[in-house]
Amino acid sequence: MLFAAALAVAVPFAAPALAQTVPAAAPAGIAIRDNGLVATWYPPASGKRGPVILVLGGSEGGENGGKRLGAAFAAHGYGVLALAYFKTEGLPQQLQEIPLEYFAKAVVWLKAQPLADAGHIGLYGISKGGEAALLVASLQSEIKAVVAAVPSSVVWQGINFANYQDVKSTFSLGGQPVAYLPYDTSAPFSGVLDLYVRSLKFADAHPDAAIPVERINGPVLLLSAKGDSLWPSSAMSDRVMQRLDAHHFRFEHRHIAYVDTGHGGLSPADGRMRNSGYDNLGGTEVGNAAARADAWTQTFAFFDKALGGPAR
């Protein structure tokens, strides 16, 4: 009951900022319902062929979080596919055993777009979307650059919002569950962060749950929040960096850990954002505001360098 109650309270707040309304000035996207995909496509603002970015929201599920992220990249000029992957019509309703083939289909769809430069595809994910982004990029060589915000270093046990006792992996591949790190519910815990921190201590006992980030075919930027009160995004990002270094990863890889910043403090600003620690699952008003601005400056600069910038 402790586990169910804590997740019921905390998980819906996993990315509170991502559920905010897309600003009126944001580019209008095109709803995509193709071959099982549920997504929004933002063609390059220039109308010319150029680099594109696949965008994944977090554990809020549905389409709104990804659309808000996608609008931020589209406003910068990129072609963007904001992909929903659960909790909406036609997709799994729970965050568990999400087929990795679904993300592969999205890459195929992007490559087929006349305005997409298939040789320059980036991937951005936040929170559980950051976990997904690192895993998907390790499997899809077409992905040439990855930004993972407040991500995980491992595949975690999934979340069934209807039944927290139903234990499955977050992802599947070939119809089989992907190896995952289970939650340690052997004793009471004080909150979801405590649960994740305690469970992460068992990561070495589940080596197959570690995301094989060394297989990513391009540079990696990790953005984490040291004041994250949902899960230890900075510690997990450090583990990603350690694995990349241990495998002599040949591409640029960087980790920026923002102080006084909460789990939701790296989502895009739109003039309506609240920066308090309460609204962002950690951090301070000043810390979240500063991190939000810098993280997006860093993200755009990273993709511009790695992908050549949006078509002009």
N, C-alpha and C positions, 0 to 999 in steps of 0.2 A: 504493500500500500504506500509506503514511503516513496518508492520509485515512481509509481503511477502518479501520485499526488504532486511530486516535485516536477516531473516532466509536464504534467498537465498545466502547471502554472508557468513554467519557464520556457518550454519549447516554442509556444506561439509567439514569444517575444524575441525569438532567435535573430530576426533581422527587422526590427520594428520600423526602421526608417524606410525599408524597401517597399512597404505597403503604402507609402505616401502617394498622393496623386501626382502624375506626370505634369510638369508645368505646362501652361498653355502654349508657351513659345516652342516647346519641344517638337521635333519633326513628327509628322503623322506616319504611323507604320501601317503595314498591310497584313491583315490576318492570314495566316497560312494554315491550311488543313489539307495536308498532302501526304499520302502514304503513311498515315498514322501520326504524323508530326503535328504538334500543337505549338504554334510559334507566331511571332510577329517579325516581319521583314521590313527593315529600313534600308531602301536602296541608297547608294552613295549620293551624298548631297549634290555633287557636281554633275551627276548624270553620266559620268564617265566610268569606265572599267577601272577598278582599283582593289586594294586590300580590303578584306572583310573580317569581321570578328563575330565569333559565336559566344553568346552571353548566357550564363546560368545564374539564376537567383538562388536563394537559400532555403532553409527549412520552413519558410512561410508557405511554400508551395504555390500552385496556381500560376497565373500569368502576370499579375501586376508587378511583382518584384523584378522579374526579368525585363519587363517592358520599361520600367523606370531606368534601369541600368542601360538598356539598349538605347533609349532616347538620349542619354548622356553621350554615348559614343557617336550616335548619329548626328548630334549637334556639333560634334567635332569634325564631322565630314565622312566618317567611315560608313561603309555598308555593314549592316548588323543583322544577325538573326538572334532574336531573344527567344530562347527555347524553354518552354514549360516542360517539366518531366514528371510531375505527379500532382495530385490533388486538383484535377480539373477534368472535365468531361472527356472520356476516351482514353484516359491515362490511369495508371495505378492511383488509388486514393490514399494509400499509405506510403511512407518513405521507407520502403523495404523492397528488396529484390527488383530494383529498377534495372531493366535490361540495358546493358552497355551497348548492345546493337542499336538501340534507339538513338544514342548520340552519334553513332557511326552513320546512321541514315541522315542525320542533320548535316554532317560534313559532306556527304554525297550530294545532298540538296544544294548546299552552298556552292560546291564546285560546278554545278550545272547552271548556275545563274549567269546570264550574259554579262552582267556588270561586275561579277566577282572575279578577281585575279586568283585562280585556283592555287597558284604557287605562293600566295601570301595570305594565309589564313591564321588568325590569332584566336585565342581562347581566354575568356575572362570568367572567373567564378568567385562567388563570395560565400563564406560560411560553408554549409554543406555543398554548395555549388563550387567552392574552392576545393573541397575534397574530390568532388566529381571531376573538376577541371584537370587536376593533376593526374588522376587515374585515366581519364579519357585521353589526355595528351600522351600518356605512356603507351597507349595502344594505337593511336592514330598518327602515323608519321606525317600526314598532311598538315598537322598543326605545327606552325613554325615559331610560335611565341606564346607564352602563357603568363598571365597575371592571376595569382591566387590570393584573395584577400581573406584575412582571418581563417585560414584553411586548416586542414588536418594533415598529419603525416601518415595516417593509417586509414584503412577502410573500417568504419565503426559498425557495430550492431545497428540495424535499422530502427525506425520508430514507427510503431503502429499506434496511432492516436486513439483508435477504438479499443485496443486491447494491449496494454503495455506488457503483458505476460507472453505475448506472441513473439518469440525470439527468432529473428532472421537477419541475414546480411542486408546492408543497404542496397547492394547491387548484385546482379546476376550476369553470367556470361555463358553463352551456349546452353541456356536452360539450367545451369548449375549455380548455386550461390557462390559469390566471391568470398574468399577467406576474410574473416573480420575479427576485430578486437571486441570481445563482449564486455558489457558493463559489469563491474564488480559490485554485486548487490549482496555480498556476504554479510554486511553489517549496515546499520543505519548511516545515512549521510546527511550533511547539513544543507545541501543544495545541489543543483546540477553541476556547477563548477567542481565541487568536491567530488562528485561521482566521476567526472571525466579525469580529473587529476589523479584520483586513486586508481582508476582503471588503466590509465596510461602507464602506470608503473609496471604493468604486466605485459607491455608491448613486446619485450624481448622473448617472452614465452610464446608469442604468436607471430613469428617472423613473417609468415605468409600474408599477414594482414598489412604489412608495410607497403605503401604505394611505391612501385618500382620507378621512381622519378628519373633515374639515370637513363631510362629509355626514351625520354622526351627529346624530340628532334628540333630543339631550338632553345633560345634563352628563356630564363625563368625569373620572374619578379614575385617575391613574397611580401605581403603587407600584413603586419600583425598588430595587435593591440595589447599592450602590457597591462592595461586595466580591464581586460576582457573578463567579465563575470559570468559568461556562459560556458566557455571551454578554454583551455590553455593554448590559445592560438600562437603566442610567441614561442612557447616551449616546443610546440609541434612544428613550427616553422624552422626553429633551430635544428630539429631532428631531420627535416628535409634537407637543409643545407649540409649537415654532417654526412648524410647519405650521398648527396651529389659529390661532395669533396672526396669521400672515400672511394667513389667509383671514377674519380678523375674526369668528372663531367666536362665535356669539351666546349660547352657554350657558357656564355655569361650567366651568372646566377647571383642574385642579390636578395637580401632580406632587410627590410626596413621595419623596425619595431617602434611603434609610436607610444610614447609615455602618456600617462593620464588620459588614455583613450579606451573606450568601451567597444564591445563587439559590433555595435551598429554604427560606430563613429567613422567608418570608412566608406559609407554609402554616399552617393553624390548629393551635393547641396542644390537646393532649388529655390531658396529664399523662404521656404516654409519650415525648414528643418529646426528641430529643437536639439540643443547640444548637451542637455543635462545628462548626468550619469544615469539617472532613472530611465530616461528615454532611450539610452544607447547601451544598456546593460554594462555599465561601468564607465570609468573616466570622469572627467570634470568638464564644466562648460567650456573653459578655455582650451583644454586639451583636445576635446572632440572637435571643436571648431577648427583648430589649427591642423589637426590630422586630416580632417575631411578635405580641406583645401589642398594640402600638400600631396595627399595620396592620389588625387586625381591629376594633379600636375605631373607627378611621377609616372602615373599610369599612361597618360597620353604621350609623354616623352619616350617612355619605353617602347610602346607600340610603334610610334613614329620612326624610331631608330630601327627596330627589328623588322618592320614590315614596309618601311619606306614612306610612311605617311599616307593619309587619304588622298585620293585623286582630286586634283584641283582643276 
